[in-house]
């Protein structure tokens, strides 16, 4: 956790799951800049900690780095329980999960065409 301001001045909590160096990092910065306490979650704690340090320093915000393998269904359930517990403290305004790098190809995706 990188804390630069008191939580009483924040707009709320933003949790961003699957944070990477591009989109997730930019979204984290935007929420921190807007005054939210931000929790960033991904599997690489070293990288997350660097992002948290940088963004907390630049935006004078609270940024929490939490290691989690977002593809593990057991951890997804744990994340859901954690978010429910956080709501008791201060409800998050939203939860964002970054889109995976590789989307399924059109051939492997289920058809959405109407059946005849």
Buried (B, 14 or more C-beta within 10 A) or exposed (E): EBEBBEEEEBEBBBBBBBBBEEBBBEBBBBBBBBBBBBBBBBBBBEBBBBBBEBBBEEBEBBBBBBEBEBEEEEBBEEBEEBBEEBEEEEEBEEBBBBEEEEEEEEEEEEEEEEEE
